[in-house]
Amino acid sequence: MDAREQAARVAIVSACRAMNAKDFNQGAAGNISARLDEAMLITPSGVDYDELAPEMIIRMDLTADEPVRHAATGLKASSEWRFHRDILRARPDVAAVVHAHAPYATVLSMLRRPIPASHYMIAAFGGAQIECTDYAPFGTEQLSALAVAGLGPRQGVLLGSHGMIAVGPDLKRALWLAGELETLARLHFLAGLAGAPVILPDSEVLSLVARFAAYGPGAQKS
C-alpha cells in the first residue's frame, strides 16, 4: 500500500467520524467511498465509526460485480457498494461519494419532496433543485439506477424513504456538501411549517452555479 492510498484511508475514517460528530449521521449508518485510480476505497458494512480503522477500509475495483470481503478482517464492503461504484463509473468528475441518513434530508425523502431553490446555497449543487427518487431496497440494482438518474449532473440527491447522497471532486468537498444538503433540507422543512417558502427563479440559481465552483472546501481555484 502506497502513501497515497494510506492517506485516503485515513481521510475516509476521519470523514466518517465527522459525519457523526456533525449530527447528520449516526452509528454505522451511511457510507463513504473515494476513487483511487481504477478502484474505489469504501467503508465496510456494519462497523461503528468509533471503531473504524484505516486498515478496515476495503478496496474494490470499479469493474467488480460482487462486494469484496477484506482478506485479513473478513469484513464485507458496504451494502451500498453498488451505487458508489455506479456513480463513480458514470461521473468522471466525482472522486468521492458520501451517503448519510441525515435527519431532515431523510424526512423530506420519506415525504418524497425534492428540495427546490428556497435558499440560494442550492447553487452549490449545480442546479435549481435537489431531486428525490422513488424508493428501492438498499443495496439493489434498482436503488443504484435511481441514485445515478436522480443525481444526474448535480452534486446531491435524496433517496426515497432512505437518506441522501452528496458527491464531490474530492472527499473534503463531498463531506462539506453533505452538511450543506442537510442544512438546506432543515431550512426548507422549517420554512414550510410557517408557510410556503419563496422559490428563487431557475435563472437566478443557475447564474450562481459557476461562482460556487470557486467557493468552499475543495473548490476549483481559478
C-alpha positions in Angstrom: 0.0 0.0 0.0 1.5 3.3 -1.0 1.4 6.6 0.9 -1.5 8.0 -1.3 -3.8 5.1 -0.5 -2.9 5.2 3.2 -3.7 8.9 3.3 -7.1 8.2 1.5 -8.0 5.6 4.1 -7.2 7.9 7.0 -9.3 10.6 5.4 -12.3 8.3 5.0 -12.2 7.3 8.6 -11.9 11.0 9.6 -14.8 11.9 7.4 -17.0 9.1 8.8 -16.4 10.3 12.3 -17.0 13.9 11.3 -20.4 12.9 9.8 -21.5 11.6 13.2 -19.9 14.5 15.1 -21.9 17.0 13.0 -25.1 15.1 13.7 -26.1 14.3 10.1 -25.4 10.6 10.6 -25.3 8.1 13.4 -23.6 4.8 14.5 -22.6 2.7 11.5 -25.3 4.2 9.2 -24.3 5.8 5.9 -21.1 5.0 4.0 -18.3 6.8 2.2 -16.2 6.0 -0.9 -13.2 7.6 -2.6 -11.9 7.0 -6.1 -8.4 5.5 -6.3 -7.3 5.2 -9.9 -9.4 2.4 -11.4 -10.7 1.3 -8.0 -12.5 2.7 -5.0 -11.9 2.7 -1.3 -15.2 2.1 0.6 -16.3 1.7 4.2 -17.1 -1.8 5.4 -20.6 -2.9 6.3 -21.8 -2.7 9.9 -18.7 -1.2 11.7 -19.4 1.6 14.2 -17.3 4.6 13.1 -15.8 5.0 16.6 -14.2 1.5 16.0 -13.3 2.0 12.3 -9.6 2.0 11.4 -7.9 2.8 8.1 -6.9 -0.9 7.6 -10.6 -1.9 7.7 -11.4 0.2 4.6 -12.0 -2.0 1.6 -10.5 -1.6 -1.9 -12.7 -2.6 -4.8 -12.1 -2.5 -8.5 -14.6 -0.3 -10.3 -15.3 -3.3 -12.6 -16.3 -5.6 -9.7 -19.8 -7.1 -9.9 -19.8 -8.6 -6.4 -19.0 -7.0 -3.0 -15.4 -7.6 -1.8 -14.6 -9.1 1.5 -11.5 -7.9 3.4 -8.9 -10.7 3.2 -7.5 -10.0 6.7 -10.6 -9.0 8.7 -13.4 -10.8 6.9 -15.3 -7.5 6.7 -17.5 -7.1 3.7 -17.8 -3.9 1.6 -20.7 -1.6 2.5 -24.1 -2.9 1.5 -24.4 0.2 -0.7 -21.2 -0.5 -2.7 -23.2 -0.8 -5.9 -24.4 2.9 -6.1 -20.9 4.1 -5.0 -19.4 2.1 -7.9 -22.0 3.1 -10.4 -21.8 6.8 -9.5 -18.0 6.8 -9.9 -18.4 5.0 -13.2 -21.0 7.4 -14.5 -19.4 10.6 -13.3 -15.7 11.0 -14.1 -15.8 14.4 -12.3 -16.7 12.7 -9.0 -13.9 11.4 -6.8 -15.8 10.9 -3.5 -19.3 9.8 -2.5 -20.9 10.4 0.9 -24.1 8.7 1.9 -25.9 9.6 5.2 -29.2 9.1 6.9 -29.3 12.8 7.8 -32.5 13.6 9.8 -34.0 16.4 7.8 -32.9 15.1 4.4 -34.4 11.7 5.4 -37.7 13.3 6.5 -38.0 15.0 3.1 -37.1 11.7 1.4 -39.9 10.0 3.4 -42.3 12.7 2.1 -40.9 12.3 -1.4 -40.2 16.0 -1.5 -37.3 17.3 -3.6 -35.5 20.4 -2.3 -36.3 23.4 -4.5 -34.4 26.7 -4.7 -35.9 28.1 -1.5 -32.3 29.2 -0.5 -29.5 30.3 -2.8 -27.0 27.8 -1.4 -28.7 25.2 -3.6 -26.5 26.5 -6.4 -23.5 24.7 -4.8 -25.2 21.5 -6.0 -25.1 22.6 -9.7 -28.8 23.1 -10.3 -32.0 24.7 -9.1 -33.4 21.6 -7.4 -32.2 18.6 -5.5 -34.2 15.6 -6.7 -35.9 12.9 -4.6 -36.0 9.4 -6.0 -38.6 6.7 -5.6 -37.9 4.0 -3.0 -35.9 0.9 -3.7 -34.5 -1.6 -1.2 -30.9 -0.9 0.0 -28.1 -2.5 -1.9 -30.1 -3.3 -5.0 -29.5 -2.5 -8.7 -32.9 -0.7 -8.7 -31.6 1.7 -5.9 -28.3 2.3 -7.8 -30.1 3.1 -11.0 -32.4 5.6 -9.2 -29.5 7.2 -7.4 -27.5 7.7 -10.6 -30.5 9.1 -12.5 -31.7 11.3 -9.6 -28.2 12.7 -9.2 -27.8 13.4 -12.9 -25.0 16.1 -13.3 -25.6 17.6 -9.9 -23.8 17.1 -6.6 -26.6 15.8 -4.3 -29.8 13.7 -4.3 -32.4 12.4 -1.8 -33.1 8.7 -1.8 -36.8 7.9 -1.2 -37.5 6.7 2.3 -33.8 6.3 2.9 -31.4 9.3 3.1 -29.2 11.3 0.9 -26.0 11.3 -1.2 -23.5 14.1 -1.8 -20.6 13.8 -4.2 -17.6 15.9 -5.0 -14.2 16.1 -6.8 -12.6 15.2 -3.5 -13.7 13.9 -0.1 -13.4 17.2 1.6 -15.9 18.9 -0.7 -18.2 15.9 -0.8 -18.4 16.0 3.0 -19.0 19.7 3.0 -21.8 19.3 0.5 -23.4 16.6 2.6 -23.5 19.0 5.5 -24.9 21.8 3.3 -27.5 19.4 1.9 -28.8 18.6 5.4 -28.9 22.3 6.2 -30.9 23.0 3.1 -33.3 20.2 4.0 -33.7 21.6 7.5 -34.3 25.1 6.4 -36.7 24.2 3.7 -38.7 21.9 6.0 -38.9 24.5 8.8 -39.8 27.3 6.4 -42.6 25.1 5.2 -44.0 24.9 8.7 -44.5 28.6 8.7 -45.9 28.9 5.2 -44.9 28.4 1.6 -41.2 29.3 1.0 -40.5 31.6 -1.9 -38.7 29.8 -4.6 -35.9 31.6 -6.5 -36.1 31.6 -10.3 -34.1 29.0 -12.1 -32.2 31.7 -13.9 -31.1 33.3 -10.7 -29.8 30.0 -9.2 -28.1 28.9 -12.4 -26.3 32.3 -12.6 -24.7 31.4 -9.2 -23.5 27.9 -10.1 -20.2 29.0 -11.6 -19.5 31.2 -8.6 -20.0 28.3 -6.3 -17.4 26.2 -8.2 -14.8 28.5 -6.6 -16.4 28.6 -3.1 -16.0 26.2 -0.2 -13.7 23.3 0.6 -12.2 21.6 -2.4 -13.3 24.5 -4.7 -11.9 24.8 -8.2 -9.5 27.8 -7.8 -9.0 29.9 -10.9 
